Amino acid sequence: MASFEKVSIHELGRLWDEGMASGSSVDGNQAFARIKSKLDAKVAETQVSMTLGLQLEAEATKRK
């Protein structure tokens, strides 16, 4: 077996063991909903920060 295949099989086994040790399984739809909620909040936070930054920049430009 090629070295790459050995590493791949070893890594797959390691990931399997890590997953099994991580606890009970979770429903995929619930997990994706939680991730989406967190990402949506982060996007909204970033948009507010960018908007405020642009407003401050525009006000500073007007004063010049």
C-alpha positions in Angstrom: 0.0 0.0 0.0 1.3 3.4 -0.9 2.3 5.8 1.9 -0.5 8.2 1.1 -3.1 5.4 1.5 -1.6 4.4 4.9 -1.8 8.0 6.1 -5.3 8.3 4.8 -6.5 5.2 6.5 -4.8 6.1 9.7 -6.3 9.6 9.6 -9.8 8.2 8.9 -9.4 5.9 11.9 -8.3 8.7 14.1 -11.2 10.9 13.0 -13.6 7.9 13.7 -12.1 7.4 17.2 -12.4 11.1 17.9 -16.0 11.2 16.8 -16.9 8.2 18.8 -15.2 9.7 21.9 -17.0 13.0 21.5 -20.2 11.8 23.0 -23.7 11.3 21.8 -24.7 12.0 18.2 -26.7 15.1 17.4 -29.4 15.6 14.8 -27.8 17.1 11.7 -30.7 19.5 11.1 -30.4 20.9 14.6 -26.6 21.2 14.4 -26.8 23.0 11.1 -29.5 25.3 12.5 -27.3 26.2 15.4 -24.3 26.9 13.1 -26.5 29.0 10.8 -27.8 31.0 13.7 -24.3 31.8 15.0 -23.1 32.7 11.5 -26.1 34.9 10.9 -25.5 36.7 14.1 -21.8 37.2 13.2 -22.7 38.5 9.8 -25.2 41.0 11.3 -22.6 42.1 13.8 -20.0 42.6 11.1 -22.5 44.6 8.9 -23.3 46.9 11.8 -19.7 47.5 12.5 -19.0 48.2 8.9 -21.9 50.5 8.6 -20.9 52.5 11.7 -17.3 52.7 10.4 -18.5 54.0 7.0 -20.7 56.6 8.8 -17.8 57.8 10.9 -15.6 58.0 7.8 -18.3 59.9 5.9 -18.7 62.4 8.8 -14.9 62.9 9.0 -14.8 63.5 5.2 -17.5 66.1 5.5 -15.6 68.0 8.1 -12.5 68.3 5.9 
